[in-house]
Amino acid sequence: MSVQENIRTLDSHGIPGREIARRLGVSRDAVTKYAGQRDYSPKPPAPVGRPGGSAMTGFEATVETWLSEDQRRPRKQRHTAKRVFDRLVAEQAFSGSYSPVQRFVKKWNALHRQAGEGFTELVWPAGTAQVDFGQAEAIIGGIRQVLHIFVVTFPFSNMRFVQAYRGETAECVCHGLRTVFDHIGAAPRHLVFDNATGIGRRVGTKVVETKLFGAFKLHYRSESRYCNPYSGNEKGNVENAVGFLRRNLMVPEPEAATLQGLNEVLMTRCLALAEATHYRKGLPISELFAQDVAASLALPGVGFDPVRYESRTADKTGNLLIDGNTYAAGSSFHSRTLTVGLRHDVIEILDEHATPVRSFPRAFGRQTETIFEPASLLPLLVTKPGAWGHSQLRPLVPAPVRDWLDTATATNRRRLLSAVDAASGSAGFDAAITAADLLIQRGDTPEIAALGMLARRLADGTTRAVENVDLSVYDIFTTDAFATVNTLTGEIA
């Protein structure tokens, strides 16, 4: 038992204070104090003041004035403790350290905090999803890249999905949402976004959505809502999920041959998270997520195609400027008005009759060089073979073909380029160039018929890219044939 309890026990038995002090070996003052104390109820801890004077003495009024004036300023332009310290040193000749300033500002802010400040706990119904972007590194095709990770969470169940993209456009958002919708077999009734990222822009309190996302909502009948820019807690579930998925699914950096392959791996790993138990509700996430799906909308009979069409006029070289990057439609399309289809990964160019004529991987960020298909440059080079020396195509062909074209006459250069152009239409540019390379290395003349046939066989996989044929075996048959003829001739004679 404690000394205090012993004192009070002996006192309750009527033992005098002097005897209690003798038996317990304590002072008579201690006996008097604890025996006479009437209330032993727990008390809240009282703040312990720091001993000695404070370096803030004499500066309190100045700092309070600054902090009071902050109440009329925007929240992001108010004094921090560090800014208060810097002003005191620069303007008031303050010689103290940063710590007392920090304690003073913290105490002042706590005493003057308004009742409406802080965050409230939000309750999310089943069938609601939150959407946001983050960034993470991955290795795609052996190259380390910074990717934009698109995260969709269901706060009711805490189910999380992630897909990686090279940008944050409306096409990426719609493609990512469709991927999740198709996977779970339903469309959430409500989608909560952060300040219209990728799908629109905020003008004051009004959000103007892109036409593509407006069509996406009409297709799936989902509703959208956008968070207050200063209230991140309105989508705290997805913000936490961005960090969680980045730490758990992308550490160390995942490796994949293609971006599509990486997304398939990420989706599989997300499904494994459903076996965990909800941090608060104590039920499996998969069981709670079933309620999310049940509260969502049924999918329409056809999936939404997340493509945005725009009109562009090609310049005199047949190039189009799309999102700050130059794409080559081809010289034959110069000065023509074409239609451009923008998808999350592909740029498609269509002619005036909506017929696709070119398709390119979509480039994000500024590219210094024109993006083109090598085969699209061949028709112009056939017409103007003298432009070969400065053509964009020249660095892309193998050295034997490049050297042959460099030294060829204009007529022979036109013939080879015509043969490659004709073969590219049926076998593809790579197969046509490989066929030309093989013929030149063999010493054959790269005519249209021979090059086209070899290119088609290469494209079909019926001919190896490198083929060394030993024709000396036919000499045996030739020698034997002559010997037979001579024998027969001798017998007849």
Rosetta blueprint (number, residue, H / E / L):
1 M L
2 S L
3 V H
4 Q H
5 E H
6 N H
7 I H
8 R H
9 T H
10 L H
11 D H
12 S H
13 H L
14 G L
15 I L
16 P L
17 G H
18 R H
19 E H
20 I H
21 A H
22 R H
23 R H
24 L H
25 G L
26 V L
27 S L
28 R H
29 D H
30 A H
31 V H
32 T H
33 K H
34 Y H
35 A H
36 G H
37 Q L
38 R L
39 D L
40 Y L
41 S L
42 P L
43 K L
44 P L
45 P L
46 A L
47 P L
48 V L
49 G L
50 R L
51 P L
52 G L
53 G L
54 S L
55 A L
56 M L
57 T L
58 G L
59 F L
60 E H
61 A H
62 T H
63 V H
64 E H
65 T H
66 W H
67 L H
68 S H
69 E H
70 D H
71 Q L
72 R L
73 R L
74 P L
75 R H
76 K H
77 Q H
78 R L
79 H L
80 T L
81 A H
82 K H
83 R H
84 V H
85 F H
86 D H
87 R H
88 L H
89 V H
90 A H
91 E H
92 Q H
93 A L
94 F L
95 S L
96 G L
97 S L
98 Y H
99 S H
100 P H
101 V H
102 Q H
103 R H
104 F H
105 V H
106 K H
107 K H
108 W H
109 N H
110 A H
111 L H
112 H L
113 R L
114 Q L
115 A L
116 G L
117 E L
118 G L
119 F L
120 T L
121 E L
122 L L
123 V L
124 W L
125 P L
126 A L
127 G L
128 T E
129 A E
130 Q E
131 V E
132 D E
133 F E
134 G E
135 Q E
136 A E
137 E E
138 A E
139 I E
140 I E
141 G L
142 G L
143 I E
144 R E
145 Q E
146 V E
147 L E
148 H E
149 I E
150 F E
151 V E
152 V E
153 T E
154 F E
155 P L
156 F L
157 S L
158 N L
159 M E
160 R E
161 F E
162 V E
163 Q E
164 A E
165 Y E
166 R L
167 G L
168 E L
169 T L
170 A H
171 E H
172 C H
173 V H
174 C H
175 H H
176 G H
177 L H
178 R H
179 T H
180 V H
181 F H
182 D H
183 H H
184 I H
185 G L
186 A L
187 A E
188 P L
189 R L
190 H E
191 L E
192 V E
193 F E
194 D L
195 N L
196 A L
197 T L
198 G L
199 I L
200 G E
201 R E
202 R E
203 V E
204 G L
205 T L
206 K E
207 V E
208 V E
209 E E
210 T L
211 K H
212 L H
213 F H
214 G H
215 A H
216 F H
217 K H
218 L H
219 H H
220 Y H
221 R L
222 S L
223 E E
224 S E
225 R E
226 Y E
227 C L
228 N L
229 P L
230 Y L
231 S L
232 G H
233 N H
234 E H
235 K H
236 G H
237 N H
238 V H
239 E H
240 N H
241 A H
242 V H
243 G H
244 F H
245 L H
246 R H
247 R H
248 N H
249 L H
250 M L
251 V L
252 P L
253 E L
254 P L
255 E E
256 A E
257 A L
258 T L
259 L H
260 Q H
261 G H
262 L H
263 N H
264 E H
265 V H
266 L H
267 M H
268 T H
269 R H
270 C H
271 L H
272 A H
273 L H
274 A L
275 E L
276 A L
277 T E
278 H L
279 Y L
280 R L
281 K L
282 G L
283 L L
284 P E
285 I H
286 S H
287 E H
288 L H
289 F H
290 A H
291 Q H
292 D H
293 V H
294 A H
295 A L
296 S L
297 L E
298 A L
299 L L
300 P L
301 G L
302 V L
303 G L
304 F L
305 D L
306 P L
307 V L
308 R E
309 Y E
310 E E
311 S E
312 R E
313 T E
314 A L
315 D L
316 K L
317 T L
318 G L
319 N E
320 L E
321 L E
322 I E
323 D L
324 G L
325 N E
326 T E
327 Y E
328 A E
329 A L
330 G L
331 S H
332 S H
333 F H
334 H L
335 S L
336 R L
337 T E
338 L E
339 T E
340 V E
341 G E
342 L E
343 R L
344 H L
345 D L
346 V E
347 I E
348 E E
349 I E
350 L E
351 D L
352 E L
353 H L
354 A L
355 T L
356 P E
357 V E
358 R E
359 S E
360 F E
361 P E
362 R L
363 A L
364 F L
365 G L
366 R L
367 Q L
368 T L
369 E L
370 T L
371 I E
372 F L
373 E L
374 P H
375 A H
376 S H
377 L H
378 L H
379 P H
380 L H
381 L H
382 V H
383 T H
384 K L
385 P H
386 G H
387 A H
388 W H
389 G H
390 H H
391 S L
392 Q L
393 L L
394 R H
395 P H
396 L H
397 V L
398 P L
399 A H
400 P H
401 V H
402 R H
403 D H
404 W H
405 L H
406 D H
407 T H
408 A L
409 T L
410 A H
411 T H
412 N H
413 R H
414 R H
415 R H
416 L H
417 L H
418 S H
419 A H
420 V H
421 D H
422 A H
423 A H
424 S H
425 G H
426 S H
427 A H
428 G L
429 F H
430 D H
431 A H
432 A H
433 I H
434 T H
435 A H
436 A H
437 D H
438 L H
439 L H
440 I H
441 Q H
442 R H
443 G L
444 D L
445 T L
446 P L
447 E L
448 I H
449 A H
450 A H
451 L H
452 G H
453 M H
454 L H
455 A H
456 R H
457 R H
458 L H
459 A H
460 D H
461 G L
462 T L
463 T L
464 R L
465 A L
466 V L
467 E L
468 N L
469 V L
470 D L
471 L L
472 S L
473 V H
474 Y H
475 D H
476 I H
477 F H
478 T H
479 T H
480 D H
481 A H
482 F H
483 A H
484 T H
485 V H
486 N H
487 T H
488 L H
489 T H
490 G H
491 E H
492 I H
493 A L
